[in-house]
Amino acid sequence: MSEAFDRGMEVRREVLGDAHVDRAEAAKTDLDLPFQTLITEGAWGTVWASDGISRRERSMLTLALLAATGNFEEIPMHIRATARTGASKSDVLEAFQHVAIYAGVPKANHALKLAKATYKEMEDEA
């Protein structure tokens, strides 16, 4: 495997714990091997391995992004990981409050902006 894969497995174990990674590795098949390699190298060996922000911050961002994009199946795994990333319950609450405001209101605001512009164009064409 690659250096990114090896680093990814190390970081993945540090963040998710050996038991989770061992279960995931045991469940790997020929079908999902390329996908598992991709996420191990990309997510864990590159993004999570970066020291650009702390693991606490990365954990909060990950949870907020998962919630904001509706990828709810991954949230329990990353909630469990907070025990190893340093993100507290309060941190998680703060991240989810941002999701409530920024993933809800801005989407509605943008949709309203587009609707206003479209109605104006329709009036101008009539």
DALIN-V831221 format. One record per residue. N is the residue number from 1. RES is the residue in one letter. PHI is phi in radians with two decimals (none if undefined). PSI is psi in whole degrees, 0 to 359 (* if undefined). OMEGA is omega in whole degrees, 0 to 359 (none if undefined). Layout:
n=N res=RES phi=PHI psi=PSI omega=OMEGA
n=N res=RES phi=PHI psi=PSI omega=OMEGA
//
This chain:
n=1 res=M phi=none psi=177 omega=184
n=2 res=S phi=-1.56 psi=169 omega=175
n=3 res=E phi=-1.10 psi=320 omega=178
n=4 res=A phi=-1.10 psi=322 omega=179
n=5 res=F phi=-1.14 psi=313 omega=181
n=6 res=D phi=-1.07 psi=315 omega=178
n=7 res=R phi=-1.13 psi=320 omega=179
n=8 res=G phi=-1.05 psi=318 omega=178
n=9 res=M phi=-1.13 psi=321 omega=178
n=10 res=E phi=-1.10 psi=311 omega=181
n=11 res=V phi=-1.16 psi=318 omega=180
n=12 res=R phi=-1.01 psi=317 omega=178
n=13 res=R phi=-1.15 psi=320 omega=179
n=14 res=E phi=-1.11 psi=321 omega=185
n=15 res=V phi=-1.49 psi=313 omega=186
n=16 res=L phi=-1.64 psi=341 omega=181
n=17 res=G phi=1.64 psi=151 omega=182
n=18 res=D phi=-1.06 psi=319 omega=183
n=19 res=A phi=-1.07 psi=315 omega=179
n=20 res=H phi=-1.10 psi=312 omega=182
n=21 res=V phi=-1.15 psi=320 omega=178
n=22 res=D phi=-1.08 psi=318 omega=177
n=23 res=R phi=-1.11 psi=315 omega=180
n=24 res=A phi=-1.11 psi=318 omega=180
n=25 res=E phi=-1.15 psi=321 omega=180
n=26 res=A phi=-1.17 psi=333 omega=182
n=27 res=A phi=-1.52 psi=352 omega=181
n=28 res=K phi=-1.10 psi=142 omega=176
n=29 res=T phi=-2.24 psi=176 omega=176
n=30 res=D phi=-1.06 psi=328 omega=181
n=31 res=L phi=-1.11 psi=313 omega=185
n=32 res=D phi=-1.74 psi=4 omega=179
n=33 res=L phi=-0.97 psi=312 omega=179
n=34 res=P phi=-1.08 psi=322 omega=178
n=35 res=F phi=-1.16 psi=315 omega=180
n=36 res=Q phi=-1.08 psi=322 omega=177
n=37 res=T phi=-1.14 psi=316 omega=179
n=38 res=L phi=-1.00 psi=309 omega=183
n=39 res=I phi=-1.25 psi=329 omega=178
n=40 res=T phi=-1.18 psi=317 omega=179
n=41 res=E phi=-1.30 psi=313 omega=186
n=42 res=G phi=-1.35 psi=301 omega=183
n=43 res=A phi=-1.23 psi=308 omega=188
n=44 res=W phi=-1.55 psi=321 omega=184
n=45 res=G phi=-1.47 psi=344 omega=180
n=46 res=T phi=-2.04 psi=295 omega=186
n=47 res=V phi=-1.16 psi=302 omega=182
n=48 res=W phi=-1.19 psi=336 omega=180
n=49 res=A phi=-1.40 psi=346 omega=181
n=50 res=S phi=-1.16 psi=143 omega=175
n=51 res=D phi=-1.75 psi=18 omega=180
n=52 res=G phi=-1.14 psi=326 omega=173
n=53 res=I phi=-2.40 psi=164 omega=182
n=54 res=S phi=-1.27 psi=161 omega=176
n=55 res=R phi=-1.13 psi=327 omega=176
n=56 res=R phi=-1.05 psi=310 omega=180
n=57 res=E phi=-1.11 psi=318 omega=181
n=58 res=R phi=-1.11 psi=322 omega=178
n=59 res=S phi=-1.11 psi=314 omega=179
n=60 res=M phi=-1.09 psi=316 omega=178
n=61 res=L phi=-1.09 psi=316 omega=181
n=62 res=T phi=-1.07 psi=313 omega=180
n=63 res=L phi=-1.10 psi=317 omega=179
n=64 res=A phi=-1.11 psi=317 omega=180
n=65 res=L phi=-1.17 psi=319 omega=178
n=66 res=L phi=-1.06 psi=316 omega=180
n=67 res=A phi=-1.18 psi=315 omega=183
n=68 res=A phi=-1.14 psi=331 omega=180
n=69 res=T phi=-1.72 psi=3 omega=177
n=70 res=G phi=1.29 psi=22 omega=177
n=71 res=N phi=-1.62 psi=66 omega=189
n=72 res=F phi=-1.21 psi=334 omega=182
n=73 res=E phi=-1.10 psi=335 omega=181
n=74 res=E phi=-1.50 psi=344 omega=185
n=75 res=I phi=-1.07 psi=311 omega=180
n=76 res=P phi=-0.96 psi=318 omega=179
n=77 res=M phi=-1.04 psi=317 omega=182
n=78 res=H phi=-1.38 psi=335 omega=170
n=79 res=I phi=-1.13 psi=315 omega=178
n=80 res=R phi=-1.03 psi=322 omega=181
n=81 res=A phi=-1.15 psi=339 omega=180
n=82 res=T phi=-1.05 psi=336 omega=176
n=83 res=A phi=-1.10 psi=336 omega=181
n=84 res=R phi=-1.88 psi=345 omega=181
n=85 res=T phi=-1.65 psi=344 omega=180
n=86 res=G phi=1.59 psi=0 omega=176
n=87 res=A phi=-1.32 psi=123 omega=182
n=88 res=S phi=-1.48 psi=172 omega=175
n=89 res=K phi=-1.03 psi=322 omega=178
n=90 res=S phi=-1.12 psi=320 omega=177
n=91 res=D phi=-1.06 psi=315 omega=180
n=92 res=V phi=-1.11 psi=317 omega=177
n=93 res=L phi=-1.03 psi=315 omega=179
n=94 res=E phi=-1.06 psi=317 omega=179
n=95 res=A phi=-1.07 psi=316 omega=181
n=96 res=F phi=-1.24 psi=331 omega=174
n=97 res=Q phi=-1.14 psi=322 omega=175
n=98 res=H phi=-1.09 psi=319 omega=177
n=99 res=V phi=-1.04 psi=316 omega=181
n=100 res=A phi=-1.02 psi=316 omega=182
n=101 res=I phi=-1.38 psi=308 omega=190
n=102 res=Y phi=-1.50 psi=339 omega=177
n=103 res=A phi=-1.66 psi=347 omega=179
n=104 res=G phi=-1.79 psi=296 omega=185
n=105 res=V phi=-1.08 psi=313 omega=180
n=106 res=P phi=-1.09 psi=324 omega=177
n=107 res=K phi=-1.10 psi=314 omega=179
n=108 res=A phi=-1.13 psi=319 omega=180
n=109 res=N phi=-1.09 psi=317 omega=179
n=110 res=H phi=-1.15 psi=318 omega=178
n=111 res=A phi=-1.07 psi=319 omega=178
n=112 res=L phi=-1.13 psi=319 omega=177
n=113 res=K phi=-1.05 psi=315 omega=178
n=114 res=L phi=-1.13 psi=319 omega=179
n=115 res=A phi=-1.09 psi=315 omega=179
n=116 res=K phi=-1.03 psi=314 omega=181
n=117 res=A phi=-1.10 psi=320 omega=180
n=118 res=T phi=-1.17 psi=316 omega=178
n=119 res=Y phi=-1.06 psi=320 omega=179
n=120 res=K phi=-1.10 psi=316 omega=178
n=121 res=E phi=-1.08 psi=319 omega=180
n=122 res=M phi=-1.11 psi=318 omega=178
n=123 res=E phi=-1.12 psi=320 omega=180
n=124 res=D phi=-1.17 psi=328 omega=181
n=125 res=E phi=-1.36 psi=335 omega=184
n=126 res=A phi=-1.26 psi=* omega=none
//
